[in-house]
Amino acid sequence: MSRARAGRGATRLLALFAFLALRAASPLGGAERGTPPSGYRWERCAGMRAEVLVPEGWHFRDAPGRSADACSFSLDAPDAAGRFELGVSLSLLRQVPERTGQTPSDFARGFLDQLSERYRVRRRSSSSQPPFEAFRAEIELEDERGQPLRLYQLAIANPSTGSVYLIVYRAPAGRYDEGWKRVERSLERLGLDLAV
């Protein structure tokens, strides 16, 4: 990976963590989160107490659960099972050490290791800004119909709460860059609750 790309990736992560640090200081309320940029709106993922910046016209779905919560936003409407062609999904896994016998960081790193063993990895990196450790990879694979697919997978471990956020941007390979232009801002401004 070039130094320029590595720098852009680090800047993205720093923006995410700067936003997370702000979130830790006070709950993200209407005034603190800021007015959404033109062409975006805020949506709340209730179960994980997160807020995401969703491009206008995109579909939003929230699916709280017991041991894991999920939400997603997609260009196309999700099917009955919540699947979509181009969009972002966020999952919060709680009690990772109790459920897996691994630290959140080991689980997050291992999750990307498994993906790397099965699929072609274009780029992979990690960084740390306590208490968080982030692991990311851009992956190429085929969808269920055998069509080229690209994923941007981000796993953020929070050892202090025993949780892991799994964030995936998914798009057909030919539409990845077009979609990235819309979701990059969303991934830079995630409002994750540091206490879960």
Secondary structure, 3 states (H helix, E strand, C coil): CCHHHHHHHHHHHHHHHHHHHHHHHCCCCHHHHCCCCCCEEEEEECCCCEEEEEECCCEEEEECCCCEEEEEEECCCCCCCCCCCCEEEEEEECCHHHHHCCCHHHHHHHHHHHHHHHCEEEEEEEEEECCEEEEEEEEEEECCCCCEEEEEEEEEEECCCCEEEEEEEEEEHHHHHHHHHHHHHHHHCCECCCCC
